[in-house]
Amino acid sequence: MAQLFFKSTPHRARLQEAIQQIDKVYEEGKLDVEYASALYILTSTVAMWQRTQSYVHRHGIGFDEILQDINFSSGEERLVRLAASLFNDTQHIDPVEFVHLDDANFTIALQAIKIRRNGVRVADLIAPTDTNPHQLSDGFIGAVTGEITQERTLTLIEQAMKEVDAVTPVQVQVWLVQHGVDLPIEQVAGNMKIVSETIDGEGE
C-alpha cells in the first residue's frame, strides 16, 4: 500500500512494538487488519498509548473498559470509538464526527480506515530511510539488492536474535526489514530454528 502517515517517528516505533508484542503477523508479513487499524490509532500519541496499552492483549482489546475507565478529550474519544468500530464493530461513530477532528487526527482516522480496508504488511511500518543502502553497512548491501545467500540469511538472523534479544519471528522480521531484508514470516521462523539448533549444538 502507499506510504503510511505517522504523526511522528515515535508513533511509528510504538506501532511496531505493539505489533511485535501481540505477534499478529500472518503469511508474507501481513498484519491482522483489525489489530493493525486499531493499534495505529491507539499508538498515535504517547499519552493515549500509555493509558490504553494495558487493555491490549493477543486475544482482544477491551474497548468497553477503555471507554468506561479513561477520560478522553472529545477528539481522543472519537478516535478510540473509531478504533473500536474498526476492530470488532462494538462502537458506532457517525462519519460527520470526523469533521470536528483537527487535521492530524482527521488524517489518522482516514489512514486507519484504509489500513482496515486494504491491509498492511510489516514492511509498511518501516521508514523508507531505514532501508536506504547508503545508510547500511557493507554487509547488508547484498541483502538490499537481492543478492543474499542462505548462509548470509542465517548470519543476519543470528545477529538479529542477539542484538535485540529477539524471541519471536515477528521481532526478527522487523529487524531484518529495517536492514533491507524482507522475508516471509515462515522463512524467518524456519531459519530461527536452524540458528537456535546450531547455537545449542556448539554449546554441547
N, C-alpha and C positions, 0 to 999 in steps of 0.2 A: 504494500500500500504506500501512499505518498508519505513523505516525512511527517512524523508526528509532531504536534505542537506541545511543548512543555513550558510551564510557567517559568522554570528556572532549571539550572543544572541539578540542584538538589532534588527537584521534583522528579527528574529522570532517574536519579540514583535511588530515591525512595521506592519508586515503582519497581525497579529492577530487584531491589532487596526483598520487597513484599512478594513478588512473583517467585523468587527463589525459595522463600520460607514455606510457601504453600505447595510448591512443586506441581503446579498445574500447567505442565507443558506436554504437548502430545507430539505426534509424528511430524517430522520436518520442522521442529521448533515452533509449532503453532501453539499459541496460548489459549486456554479456556476463555471464550469470549465473554461469558458472564462475569467471571472474576476480573478479567483484564479491564473491561469497561468500568466496573465498579471501583476497582483499586486505582485506576487512572484518576478518578475524581477524588477519592479519599486521600490519596497521597499528594494532591495538588498544592497543599500548603503544609508546612511543618506543624502548625497549630492543629489543623484538622486531623492529621495523621496521628499525632501524639494522643489525641482524645479518642480516636476510633480504633486504633490498631489492635487493642486487646479484645475487640469484638470480632476480629477476623480470624477464621480458622479454616483448615483444609476442607472441612465438611460443611461450611456455611459461613454466612456473615449475619450477625444479629442486628439487622437494621431496625426492627421494632424496639429493641433495647437501646440502641444508639439514639433514636429519636426521642425516646422516653427519658433517658438518663442525662443527656447532654444538652446544654443550652447553646444554640447556634444563633448567629446573625441571620437575618432574613435571607440573604444571599446564600450563605452556607447551607441553610436548611433546604433551600430549593435544590441545590446541588446534591445533597445527601438523599433527598427523595427521588431525584433522577437516578442516582446510583442504585437505589433500592429497586426502582422500576426496571432498570436495565438488567439487574442481577436476577430477580425472580418475580418481578411484577407485583410486589407486595404493597407498593405505594403508587398512588395516582398523582400525576402532575400535568397540568394543562400547559400546552405549548406557549400560551400567551405569557406565562410566568417568566419565560426566558428573557423577554424584552426588558425586564426590570434588573437583569444582571449587568454588571459592568462589562467592559469589552473583553477583558481577560477571562472572566468566568463564563461569559457567553461563548467564547471560543472553546473553553474547556468542555462545556455542555455539548457543543456540536461535535467536537472530536470524540467524546465518549460514545455518542450515538453512532458515529462512523466506525469506531472500534467494534461495537456490538454488532453492527451490520456487516462489516467487511472482514472482521478478524484482524489479528496482529501476530507477528512472529517475534521470537527472541531478538533476531537481528534488527527489528524495527525499533527496539528500545535503546540501541546503541547509537551514540552521537556519531555523525558522519566522520568527524575528525579522528575518532578513535581507531578507524581502520585506514588511515592515511599512511601509505607505505613509507613516506618520508619521516614519519614520526615513530616508526618501529625500528627495532634493532635488526641487524643484517640477518639474523637467524630466522626472522619472521617474513622476509621478503618473498621467499618461495611460497609461503602459505597464502599471502595476499594475491599473488599472481596465479595461484592454482597449481604450482609445481611443488607438490608436497607428497612425500612417500609415507608408507605405513610406519616406518621407523621414526620419521620426524613427527608424525601424529602422536605416537606413543610418548615421545620425548616431551612434546608440548603438554600433553595431558598429565604426565607425571609432574611437570613444572607447575601446572595449574593446581594440582592437588596439594602440592607443598606450599605454594605461595599464599593461597587464600584458605588453606586448611579445608579444602572443598570435600564434602562428603556425599553430595548428590550430583547426578548427571546434569541437572539444570545449572548448578553453580559452575561446574566445569564448562558447560556450553557457553554460558555468558562470558566467562573469562576468555575462551577461545575466540568468540566473536569480537571481543574487544581487541584481540590481537590478530584479526584478519582471517580467522578460520571459521567457516560456517558448516558444521557437521550435523547430520540428523541426530536426534536425541538417542536413538537406538544404537548408532555407531559410537557415540560418546560413551554410553553405558557399557557396551561390549569392550571397548578399549580400556576403560577404567578397570574392568575386571582383570584384563590381561596385565595391566600395570600393577595392580594390587597383588596378583599371584606371583609376579616377578619379584616384587619387593619382599614378599613373605618368604619366597624361595631363597633369596640372598641372605635372609636373616637366620636361616636354619643351619 
